[in-house]
């Protein structure tokens, strides 16, 4: 990413985007649900939990498409056993 691309991207990030990235830097790992509770569940933001969940997924997908965060693979069960 060039400096110009980085500046353009930074100019297009919202305060909420920056807050999410700062929390991920601070905590290093957060679930979608945790990010939703921190950044999408304040009064007046969304009228329903479903709406907040959709918005969280949309924003996290956008940040991932900009390569600002990565989604970890979900592990189910222990490695030595099938789940």
N, C-alpha and C positions, 0 to 999 in steps of 0.2 A: 504494500500500500504506500503510495507516495504521500508526501506531506500535504499536498493539495487535497488529495482524497481524504486524508485524515481530518483536515480542517473542515471540509465540506460535510463529512459525516458528523463531526462534533457539532456543527451548526444546526444539523437536523435532528439531533437528539433532544428529547423532551426532559424536563426536570425529573419526571418519573423514571425515564430510561436511565438517567445518570444515577438516581437514587438506587435503582436495582443493581446497577454495575458496582456502585460503592458498597452496597451490602454484600454482594458476591465476593468482592475483594476482601472485605472485613471477615466474613464467615467462611469463605472458600467453598462452601457447598450448601445449597439451599434447595429444598424441593419446590416444585411449582406451587403447591399448596401454601408453603411458608411465604413465598414471594407474593402470592395472592393476598394472604392475610396482612402482610406488611404494606403493600402498595396499592391494592385494589379494593379494600374493604372499609375505607373510611366513609363516614356519613356523606351522602350525596354523590358518591362515586358511581355506584351501581345499585339498582333497586332490588336485584336478586343475587343470590350466590351463583346461579347459573350464568348470569351476565358478567359477574366478576371473573368467573372461571374462563369464559370465552375471551374476555379482554386480556387476561393474563397470558393465555395461550397465544393469542395474536401478537402481543408485544414481545413475548419471549421468542416466538418464531422469527419475528423481524430482526431482533438482536442477534439471533443465531445466523440468519441469512447474511448479516453484515460481518459475521465471524468475530463478534464481540464476546460470545460465550459458546459453550459446547454442551451438548446433552450427553449425559452418561448413559451407557447401556444399562437396562434394568436387569439385575440378577435375581433369579428366583430359585430358591433352594440352595443347597450346598453343592460345591463342585463335584463331589464324589457321588452324588445321587441325582437322579432325574427328578424333575418336579412335575 
